[in-house]
Amino acid sequence: MENPLVSILIPFKNTAVFLEECIESILNQTYVNWEVLAVDDHSVDESLQIVKRFAKRDSRIQPLHNSGMGIINALRTAYSTSKGQLITRMDSDDIMTPNKIEVLANALLSHGKGYLALGQVKYFSARGISNGYERYQDWLNLLTQSGSNYSEIYKECVIPSPCWMTYRSDLDSCGAFVPDRYPEDYDLTFRFYEQGLQCISCDELLHMWRDYDTRTSRTSVHYAQNYFLDIKLHYFLKLDHDTNRPLVVWGAGKKGKTIAKGLLERQIDFHWLCDNPNKIGKSIYGNTMLHYSFLEQLPNPQSIVTVANEEDQLLIRKYLGMYKHLSMQDYFFFC
């Protein structure tokens, strides 16, 4: 099929101030064989009325009501109504570049099934972008440029939720939007990884990602740090943990303690390492903190690194490299 139908899934809630710009950017796409499934998640502003006005103007736009509550149910509603062979998401407060759908669709058509098409992203805001968001954007784009997104999947979400596209059959093989686990975009990213969908490299800016104080990722409890750590540990234990190898946790900060609690709750044994002289030898949650050199005594260990300081991370990588430990095989950075 030369120009297959692309289904664009858009959950929205109270984004009336941004919706017109979002939908106009879709109407301006160079690729024209698309449908929009725009699902209202119980908005109390003019959002639904705006979508309905656009639907009267263009029959490719379908306004829908969320059959449940929240973004996951809204995505399920959109997906169950969609008819496209190719599936993508869009955030109702963002903007597509004019060639976004064309670039993503052509990438999939040239590679075939079993692939995930991605694009570069750029944050924008009326007040300017924080250094943290800019660094995340640049890190994400660097991974996308080489298609090596999964190489750092345990650090942060490595697939931008509103800038991917895949075949419907591949999305179905990943479980689509069935799981109730939040953050839903990070969970889906891990399921892409689990099913072995290969990331297609891309060096083109395709998506403008809007930042503002009331965006869901800033305000919803579902995007709190502990939710991210729970997902990381869940999938590490499911996909990459070798139960025949000793497990090591590096770092006794807040993240390290959260991971340690998670392992203890699952009754999984681990050794806890750090370089802090004030903690070495002390018992935390019943585990004695050990100097990192204890790693040398362990036969073929796997390490979860929860140390956030970038300079310390470089030192840890160098130390593990001395023993020929490999990233995503012998050690996994969780921050």
C-alpha positions as CSV (number, residue, x, y, z in Angstrom):
1,M,0.0,0.0,0.0
2,E,1.6,3.2,-1.2
3,N,-0.1,5.7,1.1
4,P,-1.7,3.8,4.0
5,L,-4.1,5.4,6.4
6,V,-2.4,6.9,9.4
7,S,-4.5,7.0,12.6
8,I,-3.5,9.9,14.9
9,L,-4.7,9.3,18.5
10,I,-5.2,12.6,20.5
11,P,-6.4,12.5,24.1
12,F,-7.3,15.9,25.3
13,K,-8.5,17.6,28.5
14,N,-8.9,21.3,29.1
15,T,-6.4,22.3,26.4
16,A,-8.6,24.8,24.5
17,V,-5.9,27.5,24.5
18,F,-3.6,25.2,22.5
19,L,-5.9,22.9,20.5
20,E,-6.5,25.1,17.5
21,E,-2.7,25.4,16.8
22,C,-2.3,21.7,17.3
23,I,-5.1,20.7,14.9
24,E,-4.0,23.3,12.3
25,S,-0.5,21.7,12.3
26,I,-2.2,18.4,11.4
27,L,-4.3,20.0,8.6
28,N,-1.1,21.4,7.2
29,Q,0.6,18.0,6.8
30,T,2.2,17.1,3.5
31,Y,0.9,13.5,4.0
32,V,-2.9,13.7,3.6
33,N,-4.2,10.1,4.1
34,W,-4.8,10.4,7.9
35,E,-7.6,10.3,10.4
36,V,-7.7,12.0,13.8
37,L,-9.4,10.3,16.7
38,A,-9.6,13.1,19.3
39,V,-10.9,11.9,22.6
40,D,-12.3,14.3,25.2
41,D,-11.3,13.3,28.7
42,H,-14.2,15.2,30.4
43,S,-13.0,18.7,29.6
44,V,-14.7,21.6,31.3
45,D,-13.4,24.3,29.0
46,E,-14.1,24.8,25.2
47,S,-11.9,22.0,24.1
48,L,-14.6,19.7,22.8
49,Q,-16.4,22.6,21.0
50,I,-13.1,23.4,19.2
51,V,-12.6,19.8,18.0
52,K,-16.2,19.7,16.8
53,R,-15.8,22.9,14.8
54,F,-12.7,21.4,13.1
55,A,-14.6,18.1,12.5
56,K,-17.3,20.0,10.6
57,R,-14.6,21.6,8.5
58,D,-12.7,18.3,7.8
59,S,-14.3,14.8,8.0
60,R,-11.0,13.2,8.8
61,I,-11.3,14.5,12.3
62,Q,-13.5,12.5,14.7
63,P,-14.4,13.9,18.1
64,L,-15.0,11.2,20.7
65,H,-15.9,11.0,24.4
66,N,-13.7,9.0,26.8
67,S,-15.5,5.8,27.8
68,G,-13.6,5.9,31.1
69,M,-11.4,8.4,32.9
70,G,-7.8,9.4,32.3
71,I,-5.4,9.3,29.4
72,I,-5.1,5.5,29.2
73,N,-8.8,5.0,28.8
74,A,-8.8,7.9,26.3
75,L,-6.1,6.1,24.2
76,R,-8.1,2.9,24.3
77,T,-11.2,4.7,23.1
78,A,-9.3,6.3,20.3
79,Y,-7.5,3.1,19.3
80,S,-10.7,1.0,19.3
81,T,-12.3,3.4,16.8
82,S,-9.2,3.9,14.6
83,K,-8.9,2.2,11.2
84,G,-5.4,3.0,10.1
85,Q,-2.6,0.5,9.2
86,L,-0.1,2.9,10.8
87,I,-0.6,4.4,14.3
88,T,0.8,7.4,16.0
89,R,0.0,9.6,19.0
90,M,-0.2,13.4,19.3
91,D,-0.5,15.6,22.4
92,S,-3.3,18.2,22.1
93,D,-1.0,21.0,23.3
94,D,1.8,20.4,20.8
95,I,2.6,21.2,17.2
96,M,3.7,19.0,14.3
97,T,6.1,20.2,11.7
98,P,4.5,20.0,8.2
99,N,6.4,16.9,7.1
100,K,6.1,14.9,10.3
101,I,3.5,12.3,9.2
102,E,5.2,11.9,5.8
103,V,8.6,11.3,7.3
104,L,7.4,8.8,9.9
105,A,5.2,6.9,7.4
106,N,7.9,6.7,4.7
107,A,10.4,5.4,7.3
108,L,8.0,2.6,8.2
109,L,7.1,1.8,4.6
110,S,10.8,1.6,3.6
111,H,11.7,-0.7,6.6
112,G,8.6,-2.8,7.0
113,K,7.0,-4.3,10.1
114,G,9.0,-4.8,13.2
115,Y,10.2,-1.2,13.3
116,L,9.4,2.0,15.2
117,A,9.7,5.3,13.4
118,L,10.9,8.2,15.5
119,G,11.6,11.9,15.0
120,Q,13.6,14.7,16.7
121,V,11.7,16.9,19.2
122,K,12.1,20.4,20.5
123,Y,10.7,21.9,23.7
124,F,9.2,25.4,23.5
125,S,7.5,27.6,26.1
126,A,6.4,31.2,26.4
127,R,8.7,31.6,29.4
128,G,11.7,29.7,28.0
129,I,12.9,26.2,28.6
130,S,14.7,25.0,31.8
131,N,18.2,23.5,31.5
132,G,16.7,20.2,32.6
133,Y,14.2,20.0,29.8
134,E,16.8,21.2,27.3
135,R,19.3,18.5,28.4
136,Y,16.6,15.8,28.2
137,Q,15.6,17.0,24.7
138,D,19.2,17.0,23.5
139,W,19.9,13.5,25.1
140,L,16.7,12.1,23.5
141,N,17.6,13.5,20.1
142,L,21.1,12.1,20.2
143,L,19.7,8.7,20.8
144,T,17.1,9.1,18.0
145,Q,19.8,10.3,15.6
146,S,21.6,7.0,15.9
147,G,18.5,4.8,16.6
148,S,20.1,3.6,19.8
149,N,17.2,4.6,22.0
150,Y,17.0,1.4,24.0
151,S,20.7,1.7,25.0
152,E,19.7,4.0,27.9
153,I,16.1,2.9,28.5
154,Y,16.5,2.5,32.3
155,K,17.6,6.2,32.7
156,E,14.6,8.0,31.3
157,C,11.8,7.4,28.8
158,V,13.7,7.1,25.5
159,I,10.8,7.3,23.1
160,P,9.0,10.7,22.9
161,S,5.3,9.8,23.4
162,P,4.0,12.2,20.7
163,C,6.6,11.4,18.1
164,W,6.6,7.8,17.2
165,M,4.7,5.7,14.6
166,T,4.4,1.9,14.1
167,Y,2.3,-0.6,12.3
168,R,-1.0,-1.5,14.0
169,S,0.0,-5.2,14.1
170,D,3.3,-4.3,15.9
171,L,1.4,-2.1,18.4
172,D,-1.0,-5.0,19.0
173,S,1.9,-7.4,19.6
174,C,3.1,-4.9,22.3
175,G,-0.2,-4.9,24.1
176,A,-1.2,-1.4,22.7
177,F,-2.9,0.5,25.5
178,V,-4.2,-2.5,27.5
179,P,-2.0,-2.1,30.6
180,D,-3.0,0.3,33.4
181,R,0.6,1.0,34.4
182,Y,1.6,4.7,34.6
183,P,3.5,6.6,33.2
184,E,1.8,5.0,30.2
185,D,4.3,6.3,27.6
186,Y,7.3,4.8,29.5
187,D,5.5,1.6,30.0
188,L,4.8,1.3,26.3
189,T,8.4,2.2,25.5
190,F,9.5,-0.8,27.6
191,R,7.0,-3.0,25.7
192,F,8.4,-1.8,22.4
193,Y,11.8,-2.9,23.8
194,E,10.4,-6.2,25.0
195,Q,9.0,-7.1,21.6
196,G,12.2,-6.1,19.8
197,L,10.8,-3.3,17.7
198,Q,13.8,-1.7,16.1
199,C,14.2,2.1,16.2
200,I,14.6,3.8,12.9
201,S,17.2,6.6,13.2
202,C,16.1,10.1,12.3
203,D,17.9,13.5,12.3
204,E,14.9,15.6,11.3
205,L,13.0,17.8,13.8
206,L,9.4,16.6,13.5
207,H,7.6,17.7,16.7
208,M,7.4,20.8,18.9
209,W,6.8,19.8,22.5
210,R,5.1,22.5,24.6
211,D,6.0,23.1,28.2
212,Y,3.8,24.9,30.7
213,D,3.0,24.7,34.4
214,T,-0.3,22.8,34.2
215,R,0.8,20.1,31.7
216,T,-0.1,16.6,32.9
217,S,3.5,15.4,33.3
218,R,4.1,18.3,35.7
219,T,0.9,18.0,37.8
220,S,-0.3,14.3,37.8
221,V,0.7,12.0,40.6
222,H,1.1,9.3,38.0
223,Y,4.3,11.0,36.8
224,A,6.0,11.2,40.1
225,Q,9.5,9.8,40.4
226,N,8.5,6.7,42.3
227,Y,6.2,5.6,39.4
228,F,9.2,5.8,37.0
229,L,11.4,3.8,39.4
230,D,8.7,1.1,39.8
231,I,8.5,0.7,36.0
232,K,12.3,0.5,35.7
233,L,12.6,-2.2,38.3
234,H,9.5,-4.1,37.0
235,Y,11.0,-4.4,33.5
236,F,14.6,-4.9,34.6
237,L,13.5,-8.0,36.7
238,K,11.3,-9.2,33.8
239,L,13.7,-8.6,30.9
240,D,17.3,-8.2,31.9
241,H,17.9,-9.6,35.3
242,D,19.8,-12.9,35.4
243,T,18.8,-14.7,38.5
244,N,22.0,-16.8,38.3
245,R,24.1,-13.8,38.9
246,P,24.6,-11.8,42.1
247,L,22.8,-8.5,42.0
248,V,24.3,-5.2,43.1
249,V,22.8,-1.8,43.9
250,W,25.0,1.2,43.7
251,G,24.1,4.3,45.7
252,A,22.2,4.9,48.9
253,G,20.4,8.1,48.0
254,K,16.6,8.5,47.6
255,K,16.5,6.5,44.4
256,G,18.8,3.8,45.7
257,K,16.6,3.4,48.8
258,T,13.5,3.1,46.6
259,I,15.1,0.4,44.5
260,A,16.3,-1.4,47.6
261,K,12.8,-1.3,49.1
262,G,11.4,-2.7,45.8
263,L,13.9,-5.6,45.8
264,L,13.2,-6.4,49.5
265,E,9.5,-6.4,48.9
266,R,10.1,-9.0,46.2
267,Q,12.4,-10.9,48.4
268,I,15.3,-10.5,46.0
269,D,18.8,-10.7,47.5
270,F,21.3,-7.9,46.6
271,H,24.5,-6.3,47.7
272,W,24.4,-2.6,48.4
273,L,27.5,-0.6,47.5
274,C,28.5,3.1,47.9
275,D,31.6,5.2,48.5
276,N,30.2,7.3,51.3
277,P,32.4,6.7,54.4
278,N,29.5,7.9,56.6
279,K,27.3,5.0,55.3
280,I,29.7,2.2,54.7
281,G,29.3,-0.5,57.4
282,K,25.9,0.8,58.5
283,S,22.7,-1.2,58.1
284,I,19.8,0.2,56.0
285,Y,16.6,-1.8,55.8
286,G,18.6,-4.7,57.2
287,N,21.3,-4.6,54.5
288,T,24.9,-3.6,55.4
289,M,26.3,-0.9,53.2
290,L,29.6,-2.1,51.6
291,H,32.5,-0.3,49.9
292,Y,32.2,-0.5,46.1
293,S,35.4,-2.5,46.0
294,F,33.4,-5.4,47.3
295,L,32.3,-5.9,43.7
296,E,35.6,-7.5,43.0
297,Q,34.7,-10.4,45.2
298,L,31.5,-11.2,43.3
299,P,31.4,-13.8,40.5
300,N,29.9,-12.2,37.3
301,P,27.7,-9.6,39.0
302,Q,24.9,-7.4,37.6
303,S,24.7,-3.8,38.8
304,I,21.9,-1.4,39.1
305,V,23.4,2.1,39.3
306,T,21.2,4.7,41.1
307,V,23.9,7.4,41.5
308,A,22.6,10.6,39.9
309,N,25.8,12.8,39.9
310,E,27.2,12.8,36.3
311,E,30.8,12.9,37.4
312,D,30.3,10.0,39.7
313,Q,28.6,8.1,36.9
314,L,31.6,8.6,34.7
315,L,33.8,7.2,37.4
316,I,31.6,4.2,37.9
317,R,31.6,3.5,34.2
318,K,35.3,3.7,34.2
319,Y,35.6,1.4,37.2
320,L,33.2,-1.2,35.7
321,G,35.1,-0.9,32.4
322,M,38.2,-2.1,34.2
323,Y,36.5,-5.4,34.7
324,K,35.1,-5.4,31.1
325,H,31.5,-5.0,32.3
326,L,29.1,-4.0,29.5
327,S,26.3,-1.6,29.6
328,M,22.8,-3.1,29.3
329,Q,24.3,-6.5,30.0
330,D,26.4,-6.2,33.2
331,Y,25.3,-2.8,34.5
332,F,22.2,-0.6,34.1
333,F,22.0,3.1,34.9
334,F,18.6,3.9,36.6
335,C,19.2,7.7,36.6
